[in-house]
Amino acid sequence: MAVFEIEIAGPPKAQKRHKFGRGYVYDPSKLDKKKVIPIVQSVLKDYITAHDCVHISFSFYMPIPKSWPIKKKVLLQDETVDHIKTPDIDNMIKFYMDVLPFNDKQVSRIKGAFKVYSPEPRVHLVLEAYGQLESVE
């Protein structure tokens, strides 16, 4: 088993709905993905092969709104308060699954995902890659 931890600085992104035109499909998240893909690829490189089984967990640390009062901001400093606004957690998972340099079919288990308020917005991914025979045991 190989474990990879990826930390992506900046506010988490969500997959936006695709737009359909006459004879084409447009992905509005394309520019955001171009910024994140090099970060993910620099950590994973070619370590995960086409025969590996992957388990993944997501941690989304959302920015604290600037308009909130200082008393409320102080309470959110410890990263324990759940974020229950948009973007939806499933759309964020879709976005980060799309930027992974391997096939989505290889992900057999999402161990967990959460989103909380944080003074340092970021995304933390933990990937566990198992060889085909290791995952059977």
C-alpha positions as a LaTeX table, in Angstrom:
\begin{tabular}{lrrr}
\hline
Residue & $x$ (\AA) & $y$ (\AA) & $z$ (\AA) \\
\hline
Met1 & 0.00 & 0.00 & 0.00 \\
Ala2 & 1.21 & 3.48 & $-0.88$ \\
Val3 & $-0.22$ & 6.56 & 0.84 \\
Phe4 & $-0.18$ & 9.98 & $-0.79$ \\
Glu5 & $-1.23$ & 13.23 & 0.88 \\
Ile6 & $-1.97$ & 16.23 & $-1.30$ \\
Glu7 & $-2.49$ & 19.74 & 0.09 \\
Ile8 & $-3.96$ & 22.29 & $-2.35$ \\
Ala9 & $-3.88$ & 25.88 & $-1.07$ \\
Gly10 & $-6.74$ & 28.26 & $-1.76$ \\
Pro11 & $-10.50$ & 27.98 & $-1.46$ \\
Pro12 & $-11.96$ & 24.63 & $-2.58$ \\
Lys13 & $-13.57$ & 24.56 & $-6.02$ \\
Ala14 & $-16.78$ & 22.86 & $-7.08$ \\
Gln15 & $-17.59$ & 21.27 & $-10.42$ \\
Lys16 & $-19.86$ & 23.62 & $-12.37$ \\
Arg17 & $-22.61$ & 22.41 & $-14.66$ \\
His18 & $-21.53$ & 21.81 & $-18.25$ \\
Lys19 & $-22.97$ & 24.18 & $-20.83$ \\
Phe20 & $-24.36$ & 22.90 & $-24.11$ \\
Gly21 & $-24.19$ & 24.86 & $-27.35$ \\
Arg22 & $-24.86$ & 23.99 & $-30.94$ \\
Gly23 & $-22.62$ & 21.02 & $-31.53$ \\
Tyr24 & $-20.32$ & 21.46 & $-28.54$ \\
Val25 & $-20.15$ & 20.99 & $-24.79$ \\
Tyr26 & $-18.33$ & 23.55 & $-22.62$ \\
Asp27 & $-16.86$ & 22.82 & $-19.18$ \\
Pro28 & $-16.88$ & 26.07 & $-17.15$ \\
Ser29 & $-14.50$ & 24.53 & $-14.60$ \\
Lys30 & $-11.78$ & 23.95 & $-17.21$ \\
Leu31 & $-9.59$ & 26.91 & $-16.17$ \\
Asp32 & $-9.80$ & 25.99 & $-12.48$ \\
Lys33 & $-8.81$ & 22.40 & $-13.31$ \\
Lys34 & $-5.77$ & 23.59 & $-15.29$ \\
Lys35 & $-4.47$ & 25.29 & $-12.14$ \\
Val36 & $-4.98$ & 22.26 & $-9.87$ \\
Ile37 & $-3.82$ & 19.44 & $-12.19$ \\
Pro38 & $-0.06$ & 20.30 & $-12.00$ \\
Ile39 & $-0.20$ & 20.32 & $-8.18$ \\
Val40 & $-1.80$ & 16.87 & $-8.06$ \\
Gln41 & 0.47 & 15.42 & $-10.76$ \\
Ser42 & 3.62 & 16.69 & $-9.03$ \\
Val43 & 2.75 & 14.59 & $-5.97$ \\
Leu44 & 1.39 & 11.48 & $-7.68$ \\
Lys45 & 3.61 & 11.42 & $-10.80$ \\
Asp46 & 3.26 & 7.88 & $-12.20$ \\
Tyr47 & 3.09 & 6.06 & $-8.88$ \\
Ile48 & $-0.49$ & 4.86 & $-9.34$ \\
Thr49 & $-0.76$ & 2.34 & $-12.18$ \\
Ala50 & $-3.83$ & 1.29 & $-14.15$ \\
His51 & $-4.10$ & $-1.89$ & $-12.04$ \\
Asp52 & $-4.14$ & $-0.20$ & $-8.62$ \\
Cys53 & $-7.20$ & 0.10 & $-6.42$ \\
Val54 & $-7.52$ & 3.53 & $-4.76$ \\
His55 & $-9.21$ & 4.64 & $-1.54$ \\
Ile56 & $-9.55$ & 8.38 & $-1.06$ \\
Ser57 & $-10.65$ & 10.84 & 1.60 \\
Phe58 & $-11.42$ & 14.54 & 1.16 \\
Ser59 & $-11.07$ & 17.42 & 3.63 \\
Phe60 & $-12.38$ & 20.79 & 2.48 \\
Tyr61 & $-11.42$ & 23.83 & 4.55 \\
Met62 & $-13.71$ & 26.67 & 3.49 \\
Pro63 & $-12.91$ & 30.39 & 3.83 \\
Ile64 & $-14.53$ & 32.40 & 6.61 \\
Pro65 & $-16.70$ & 35.17 & 5.09 \\
Lys66 & $-15.15$ & 38.62 & 5.54 \\
Ser67 & $-18.55$ & 40.16 & 6.30 \\
Trp68 & $-19.04$ & 38.11 & 9.47 \\
Pro69 & $-18.49$ & 39.83 & 12.85 \\
Ile70 & $-15.13$ & 39.40 & 14.59 \\
Lys71 & $-16.69$ & 37.44 & 17.48 \\
Lys72 & $-18.01$ & 34.86 & 15.05 \\
Lys73 & $-14.69$ & 34.70 & 13.16 \\
Val74 & $-12.83$ & 33.98 & 16.42 \\
Leu75 & $-15.12$ & 30.99 & 17.07 \\
Leu76 & $-14.28$ & 29.55 & 13.64 \\
Gln77 & $-10.49$ & 29.62 & 14.08 \\
Asp78 & $-10.24$ & 26.03 & 15.41 \\
Glu79 & $-11.61$ & 24.38 & 12.21 \\
Thr80 & $-14.37$ & 22.44 & 13.97 \\
Val81 & $-17.51$ & 24.27 & 12.77 \\
Asp82 & $-19.22$ & 22.56 & 9.83 \\
His83 & $-19.76$ & 24.51 & 6.62 \\
Ile84 & $-23.40$ & 24.05 & 5.54 \\
Lys85 & $-23.66$ & 26.52 & 2.66 \\
Thr86 & $-22.89$ & 26.19 & $-1.02$ \\
Pro87 & $-20.90$ & 24.77 & $-2.74$ \\
Asp88 & $-22.25$ & 21.27 & $-2.22$ \\
Ile89 & $-19.78$ & 18.66 & $-1.04$ \\
Asp90 & $-20.67$ & 16.26 & $-3.89$ \\
Asn91 & $-19.81$ & 18.87 & $-6.53$ \\
Met92 & $-16.46$ & 19.51 & $-4.84$ \\
Ile93 & $-15.74$ & 15.77 & $-4.79$ \\
Lys94 & $-16.57$ & 15.58 & $-8.52$ \\
Phe95 & $-14.18$ & 18.45 & $-9.28$ \\
Tyr96 & $-11.23$ & 16.89 & $-7.45$ \\
Met97 & $-11.96$ & 13.41 & $-8.83$ \\
Asp98 & $-11.71$ & 14.92 & $-12.33$ \\
Val99 & $-8.23$ & 16.37 & $-11.71$ \\
Leu100 & $-6.73$ & 13.06 & $-10.57$ \\
Pro101 & $-4.27$ & 11.70 & $-13.17$ \\
Phe102 & $-5.79$ & 8.21 & $-13.15$ \\
Asn103 & $-9.15$ & 6.76 & $-14.12$ \\
Asp104 & $-12.09$ & 7.42 & $-11.76$ \\
Lys105 & $-13.02$ & 3.73 & $-12.05$ \\
Gln106 & $-9.99$ & 2.85 & $-9.93$ \\
Val107 & $-11.49$ & 4.58 & $-6.87$ \\
Ser108 & $-13.29$ & 1.80 & $-5.05$ \\
Arg109 & $-13.89$ & 3.59 & $-1.76$ \\
Ile110 & $-14.35$ & 7.15 & $-0.60$ \\
Lys111 & $-13.40$ & 6.88 & 3.04 \\
Gly112 & $-14.85$ & 10.21 & 4.01 \\
Ala113 & $-15.40$ & 13.83 & 3.14 \\
Phe114 & $-16.10$ & 16.89 & 5.22 \\
Lys115 & $-16.11$ & 20.66 & 4.90 \\
Val116 & $-15.42$ & 23.07 & 7.74 \\
Tyr117 & $-14.65$ & 26.77 & 8.12 \\
Ser118 & $-10.97$ & 27.65 & 8.35 \\
Pro119 & $-8.81$ & 30.77 & 8.44 \\
Glu120 & $-6.58$ & 29.01 & 5.85 \\
Pro121 & $-8.81$ & 27.73 & 3.00 \\
Arg122 & $-7.41$ & 24.59 & 1.38 \\
Val123 & $-8.14$ & 21.05 & 0.24 \\
His124 & $-6.47$ & 18.01 & 1.77 \\
Leu125 & $-6.62$ & 14.71 & $-0.12$ \\
Val126 & $-5.38$ & 11.37 & 1.18 \\
Leu127 & $-5.03$ & 8.59 & $-1.39$ \\
Glu128 & $-4.23$ & 4.99 & $-0.56$ \\
Ala129 & $-3.18$ & 2.90 & $-3.55$ \\
Tyr130 & $-3.33$ & $-0.87$ & $-3.30$ \\
Gly131 & $-1.99$ & $-3.31$ & $-5.84$ \\
Gln132 & $-4.65$ & $-5.57$ & $-7.35$ \\
Leu133 & $-3.67$ & $-8.54$ & $-5.17$ \\
Glu134 & $-3.34$ & $-6.45$ & $-1.99$ \\
Ser135 & $-6.94$ & $-5.19$ & $-2.21$ \\
Val136 & $-8.33$ & $-8.76$ & $-2.32$ \\
Glu137 & $-6.76$ & $-9.73$ & 1.01 \\
\hline
\end{tabular}
